[in-house]
Amino acid sequence: MPRQSHPHLHWHDGLQAIPRGMLKLLILRLLENSEMSGIDLMRLMEERTGGVWRPSPGSVYPLLAGLEHHGMIQAVRTDGRSKIYAITDKGLNVLKNVRNRQESVEQKVRVGPLFWLSLLEPEDRASAYVKLITVVISRLKESVGELTTSQRRKTVRLLRGLSEEISSIIDEMEDGSTD
């Protein structure tokens, strides 16, 4: 499947990689919900990014081997030449620990893009942030149907807070008090 260009991601076309530690966690998180092969994992990641990103076999298969070696996943069966993996109790514990320090992980995810954005001129940086918000809103709309009632309530509370912050920024910009 050819990679699709996302209309709001043109400013970082060609970006192929995410930190290896994040890919490892993403694989564990995906296996938490269902058993999958390496190709299934790659396809799902490509699907969830709207075709913008698909990890390479050279990234995924060594990680799967390492996760299996360290007992975080196990091959539960084969389907032709493909191993089908499931997360183990050890892998679930790793995810539990990550969730307990999720704020730290979220900060690490933000650091890379924020560093590069910080190098832009203010106008370009503001434009990039608005484009990111647009992409996030689009992806959030796509995800809402997958949320439980409890998750929706939590998300609504977070969005109300963000809405107030965005309104405040708009008011400051219209009043000219940020000049």
N, C-alpha and C positions, 0 to 999 in steps of 0.2 A: 504494500500500500504506500503510495507516494506521500511524503509529508505535505500537509496543507499549510499554507501561510495564514496565520491568524491576523486579522486586520489591525489589531491593536498591539501586535508584538513585533512589528517591522524594525523597531529600533534595536532589537537584539537578535535579529535573524542570525542563524549560524551558531547560536549558543547551544552546545550539545550536552554538556556535562553538568551534573550536580555533584555535590560532595559525596564521596564514596560512603561515608558513614550514614548519610541520609538515604542513599539507595538501599543500604543494608536494612535500615529501619522500615523503609517503604515495603521491601520484600516481606519482612516479618509481618507487617500490618496487613498486607494483602493476603498472606497465607493464614492469618488469623480468622478470616471469613470463609475461606474455602481452599481446598487442595488444588494445586496448579502445577503445571510444568513451567520450565523456563520460558518457552515460547508464549505460553498463556500469560505469564507475568509481563513480558515485553509488550504483547498486544494490548493488554489492559492499560498499561501505563500510556501507551500511544493513544488509545481511545480516550482516556481521561484527560489528556492534554489537548484534545481536539486535533491530534495529528502533528502537533508542534514538536513533540519530543518522543523519541523511542530509544531506550537504552540499547546499547549494542550487546550482542552475544558475548563479546570479549569483556564486558563489564558484569553482566548478569551471571554467566555460568561459573566464573571463579568465585563470585560471592556466594552462590548456592553451594558450591563445594566447601567453602570455608564455613558457612553456617551449618552445614551437615557435619563437618569435621568437629565443630565445637558443640554439637548436640542441640542446636537451636531449632533445626528442622530435620526431618527425616524423609527419605524416599519411601513412600507407602506402597507404590506399585509402579509398573512400567506400562506405557501405552506406545507400542511399537518401540522406537529407539528412545523415546522421551521418558524421563523419570517424572513421576508425579509426587510433589512434595507436600508435606503437612507440617505445621508448626508443632513443636514439642512443648512440654511444660517449662523447660528451660527457656525456650524462645518467648513463651507467654510471660515469664517472669522478667525477661529483659524489657519487653514492652511495658509491663507494669511499672518498672523502675523508670523508664523513659517518661511515661505519663506523669509520674510523681515529680519529675523535674522538667516538665514540658515547657515551662517558660524559658528555661535555659536553651532548650533545643530550638524553640521559636526564635530566640535571639540569634542563634548561630545561622539559621536560615535567612534571617533578614540582613545580617552583616555583609555578605557578599554583594548582593545587588545594591545595598545602600552605599557601600564603599564606592562602587563605580558611578552611581548616580551623583554622589557628592562631588565628583570631579567635573560635572557639567556646569555650564553657566546657569544662573538662577532661572531664567526663562525656560531653558531646555529642561532643567530639573523639574520645574513645576509642571511642564507639559508631560514629562515622563510619568510623574506621580499621578496625574489625572488619567493618563492612559492605563496605568496599572489599576487604578480604582475601577475604571470601566471594565477591564478584563475580569477583575475579582467579582464585580456585581453580576456580570454575565454568567460566570461560573457558579456563583451562589444561586442564581435563579435555576440553573440546571440541577443543583444538588438538593434543593428544598424538598422535592418529592421523596427523597431517600431518608429524610430525617424522621425520627419518632416524634411524638407529641411533646415529650419532655425536651428533646433536643431543639425542637422548633421554638418552644418558650424561651429557652436559654439564648438561642440565636436572636430572637426578637428583642430581648433585653439588651444584648450587645449592640444590635443595630440601632436601637433607640438612642443609646449613648453616643454612637458614632454619628448619627444624624444631628444630634445637638452640637457636636464638635464641628461638623461640616458647616452647619448653619452659622456658627460663631465665626468660622474662617470667612465665609461669604460676607457676613455683616462687616467684619474688619476690613475686608478688601473693598467693599462698596463705600465704606466711610473714609477710606484712604488712610486709616490709622496704622497700616503696616508699612507705609512708605518710608 
